[in-house]
Structures are given as structure tokens and as C-alpha cells.
Amino acid sequence: MNQVNRQIGPYPSELYVDVRTFIDQTESIVKPDPFEHDVLRTVRRLVEDGKLKIALFRLREVIDDRLEGRRDRLQIESPPDARAKRCL
């Protein structure tokens, strides 16, 4: 986020790659519920539109919600995930 805030002019392409990687890592760790999945989809679109600062802000909201335990929404488990857990 600090690098995005300091950037003057167009963002370097490496920064886009780093942000996309961060989104992928967050998604794999958080295991998003349907609401979070929609937010992450929006974050990806923001990155594609070149709006890295807003994208990182929205991504941080998802992470902060999880870290602070604000999980008002029910965790909905998809059938493939449920089957995979039963196999373990």
C-alpha cells in the first residue's frame, strides 16, 4: 500500500503482478465466503482497470474483517469442499 501511495504517474507492471499475487494468496488463506468472494472479484476488476489503491483498500477490508473476527455472515461450504473434507 505504501508503494502505491508514493507512486507518481503510471504504476510499474511489476506492481500489478505483486498485487495480483497478493490477491491470490489472500484468497487461498481466507477461503472466502460468498460475500468475500464478490469483494475479491471486484478487487480483481479494479486491478484490471488500473485502480490499485482502491483495490488494495478493499482487499485490506477483507483481511481486517477476518483478523478482527467480524464474521457476521455464515460460512457456506460448497459441496465439492465438503466431499474433499470427508475424504480426508
C-alpha positions in Angstrom: 0.0 0.0 0.0 2.8 2.4 0.8 4.4 1.8 -2.6 1.1 2.6 -4.3 0.7 5.8 -2.2 4.1 7.0 -3.2 3.8 6.3 -6.9 3.6 9.3 -9.2 2.4 8.6 -12.7 1.6 5.2 -14.1 2.2 2.1 -11.9 5.0 -0.2 -13.0 3.9 -3.5 -14.4 5.7 -5.4 -11.5 3.4 -3.7 -9.0 0.3 -5.1 -10.8 1.9 -8.6 -10.7 2.6 -8.2 -7.0 -1.0 -7.0 -6.2 -2.5 -9.9 -8.2 -0.2 -12.4 -6.3 -1.3 -10.8 -3.1 -5.0 -11.3 -4.0 -4.4 -14.9 -4.9 -2.5 -15.5 -1.6 -5.3 -13.8 0.4 -7.9 -15.9 -1.4 -6.1 -19.2 -0.7 -5.6 -18.3 3.0 -9.0 -16.7 3.7 -11.2 -19.3 1.9 -13.7 -16.6 1.2 -17.4 -16.9 1.8 -19.8 -15.7 -1.0 -19.7 -12.1 0.1 -15.9 -12.0 0.4 -15.7 -13.8 -3.0 -17.7 -11.0 -4.6 -15.4 -8.4 -3.0 -12.3 -10.3 -4.3 -13.9 -10.4 -7.8 -14.4 -6.6 -7.5 -10.8 -6.2 -6.4 -9.5 -8.1 -9.4 -11.6 -5.8 -11.7 -10.2 -2.7 -10.0 -6.6 -4.0 -10.7 -7.5 -4.6 -14.3 -8.8 -1.0 -14.5 -5.5 0.3 -13.1 -7.1 1.3 -9.7 -4.5 -0.3 -7.4 -5.0 1.9 -4.5 -8.8 1.3 -4.3 -8.2 -2.4 -4.9 -5.7 -2.7 -2.1 -8.0 -0.8 0.2 -10.9 -3.2 -0.5 -8.6 -6.2 -0.1 -7.4 -4.9 3.2 -11.0 -4.7 4.4 -11.5 -8.4 3.8 -8.2 -9.2 5.6 -9.1 -6.9 8.5 -12.5 -8.4 8.9 -11.0 -11.8 9.3 -8.3 -10.7 11.7 -10.8 -8.8 13.9 -13.2 -11.7 13.8 -16.0 -9.7 12.2 -17.8 -12.7 10.6 -21.4 -11.8 10.7 -22.0 -13.9 7.6 -22.4 -17.6 7.7 -19.6 -19.7 6.2 -21.2 -21.6 3.4 -19.3 -24.7 2.4 -19.6 -25.7 -1.2 -20.4 -29.4 -1.9 -17.0 -30.1 -3.5 -15.2 -28.8 -0.4 -17.5 -30.9 1.8 -16.7 -34.0 -0.2 -13.0 -33.3 -0.1 -13.0 -32.9 3.7 -14.9 -36.2 4.1 -12.3 -38.0 2.0 -9.5 -36.8 4.4 
